[in-house]
Amino acid sequence: MKKIMFNDRYGLTQAVIEGRKTMAMMLINIKSTSDVQVRIFAGYVQIIGRSGDVCAEKKLSYKVGEVVAVAQRYQDIFDYSNCVNPYAWEDDDKPSGWTNKMLTKAELMPHQIRITGIKCERLQDISEEDCMKEGILGDVEYDKYEVYGLFGNSDDGFDTPREAFASLIDKVSGRGTWDRNPWVVVYEFELVK
């Protein structure tokens, strides 16, 4: 089983676990102009040039129907209160992955998602509905949109889901990502465990 990682600083792992985040974008690092087409074909993203020839292919990380573990640090998921010897893991004896989810094993993760759809588009083509699927929080009372752990304008909120998402993507993927408008692979998913 594979695993997928979400940003903890902005609460995205928690949003997945709570079922608020049901979509994830992954940037495709290609140099392209507006006349290039990108399509998904047989497990790959294909970049098609002006002449109709395939210029490049990049393998997709996941497939529709695939179940993927949501990566978490062991210290966030392990309850050692039921251990026979709760002192068995001293500070020097903790497993790799105790504080780094990149080092955890997928089969030990308690939460999993199933990939339900894949599409490819430019980053700024995201709809307001899809921004909400990315984990943006809506405050109906104040008509503001937020990202956990990220403060927006002077009212501590954003006026639209797109503004909130643009700020989030710039924090997660680097300043200027929204303005560059790169191609992205969009994975839609559902929480299964």
C-alpha positions in Angstrom: 0.0 0.0 0.0 1.2 3.5 -0.8 0.9 6.5 1.5 0.0 10.2 0.8 1.2 13.1 2.9 -0.7 16.3 3.7 0.6 19.5 5.3 0.2 19.4 9.1 1.1 23.1 9.6 -2.1 24.2 8.0 -4.2 21.3 9.4 -4.7 19.5 6.1 -4.0 16.0 7.5 -6.6 16.7 10.2 -9.0 18.0 7.5 -8.7 14.7 5.6 -9.3 12.6 8.7 -12.4 14.7 9.6 -13.7 14.3 6.0 -13.5 18.1 5.2 -10.7 17.7 2.6 -11.7 15.4 -0.2 -9.4 16.7 -3.0 -5.6 17.2 -3.4 -3.6 18.9 -6.1 -0.1 17.9 -7.1 2.0 20.3 -9.2 3.3 19.0 -12.5 6.7 20.5 -13.1 6.7 21.1 -16.8 7.7 24.1 -18.9 4.7 24.8 -21.0 3.1 27.5 -23.0 -0.6 28.2 -23.4 -0.7 26.1 -26.6 0.4 22.9 -24.9 -2.3 20.4 -23.9 -2.1 18.1 -21.0 -4.1 14.9 -20.7 -4.3 11.8 -18.5 -3.9 8.6 -20.4 -3.2 5.1 -19.1 -1.8 6.1 -15.8 0.3 8.9 -17.2 0.0 12.6 -17.6 0.9 13.4 -21.2 2.1 16.8 -22.4 1.1 17.3 -26.0 2.8 19.8 -28.2 1.4 22.1 -30.9 2.0 19.5 -33.6 0.0 16.8 -31.7 3.0 14.8 -30.6 3.6 13.7 -27.0 6.4 15.9 -25.7 6.7 14.3 -22.3 5.0 11.8 -20.0 4.9 11.7 -16.2 3.6 8.7 -14.3 0.6 9.4 -12.0 1.3 8.8 -8.3 -2.1 7.1 -7.8 -4.9 5.4 -9.7 -8.7 5.6 -9.5 -9.9 3.0 -7.0 -6.6 2.7 -5.2 -6.7 2.8 -1.4 -3.9 4.9 0.0 -2.8 5.4 3.6 -2.8 8.9 5.1 0.7 9.4 6.6 0.9 10.5 10.2 3.7 10.6 12.7 3.8 7.6 15.0 3.7 10.0 18.1 0.3 11.2 16.8 -1.2 7.8 16.4 0.4 5.4 18.9 -1.3 4.9 22.2 1.2 3.3 24.5 -1.0 3.4 27.6 -2.2 -0.2 26.8 1.4 -1.6 26.4 2.6 -4.2 28.8 5.7 -2.1 29.4 4.8 1.6 28.6 8.4 2.5 29.2 9.7 0.2 26.5 10.3 3.2 24.1 12.8 5.5 25.8 13.7 8.7 23.9 16.7 7.0 22.3 14.6 3.8 21.5 11.7 5.3 19.5 11.2 4.0 16.0 12.1 6.0 13.0 8.9 7.9 12.1 8.2 8.9 15.7 8.4 12.5 14.7 8.7 12.2 10.9 5.8 10.8 8.9 8.1 10.4 5.9 9.6 7.4 7.7 6.4 5.7 8.7 5.0 2.5 7.3 1.8 2.7 5.3 0.3 -0.5 6.7 0.5 1.0 10.3 -1.5 4.1 9.4 -5.0 4.1 10.9 -6.6 6.3 8.2 -7.0 5.5 4.5 -8.5 7.2 1.5 -9.8 5.8 -1.8 -9.0 7.7 -5.0 -12.3 8.4 -6.8 -11.3 10.7 -9.6 -8.3 12.2 -11.4 -8.2 15.2 -13.7 -5.6 17.6 -15.0 -6.0 21.4 -15.2 -4.3 24.7 -14.6 -4.1 25.7 -11.0 -6.3 28.9 -11.4 -9.0 26.9 -13.2 -10.1 25.6 -9.7 -13.8 26.3 -8.9 -15.0 27.7 -5.6 -16.6 24.4 -4.8 -13.3 22.6 -5.4 -11.5 25.2 -3.2 -13.8 24.0 -0.4 -12.9 20.4 -1.1 -9.3 21.4 -0.6 -10.0 22.0 3.1 -10.9 25.7 3.1 -13.2 26.6 6.0 -16.3 28.7 5.5 -17.6 31.0 8.2 -21.3 31.5 7.3 -21.9 34.0 10.0 -19.2 36.4 8.9 -19.2 35.4 5.2 -15.4 34.8 5.4 -13.2 31.9 4.3 -10.2 30.6 6.3 -7.3 28.1 6.3 -6.4 26.5 9.6 -3.2 28.2 10.9 -3.2 30.9 8.2 -4.4 34.4 8.7 -5.6 36.4 5.8 -6.6 40.0 5.4 -7.1 42.5 8.3 -10.4 40.7 9.2 -8.6 37.4 9.7 -10.4 35.8 6.8 -10.7 35.9 3.0 -13.6 37.2 1.0 -13.8 34.1 -1.4 -12.7 30.5 -1.2 -10.4 31.2 -4.2 -8.5 33.9 -2.3 -8.1 31.5 0.7 -6.9 28.7 -1.5 -4.5 31.0 -3.4 -3.0 32.0 -0.1 -2.8 28.4 1.0 -1.1 27.1 -2.2 1.5 29.8 -2.0 2.3 28.8 1.6 2.4 25.1 0.9 4.1 25.1 -2.6 6.1 28.4 -2.4 5.4 32.0 -3.0 4.2 32.9 -6.5 2.8 29.4 -7.2 -0.8 30.8 -7.7 0.5 33.5 -10.1 2.6 31.1 -12.1 -0.6 29.0 -12.7 1.1 25.7 -13.3 -0.5 22.5 -14.5 -1.7 20.3 -11.6 -3.0 16.7 -11.3 -6.1 16.8 -9.1 -6.9 13.7 -7.1 -10.4 13.4 -5.6 -10.9 10.9 -2.8 -13.1 9.7 0.0 -12.2 8.6 3.5 -12.6 4.8 3.8 -11.1 4.1 7.3 
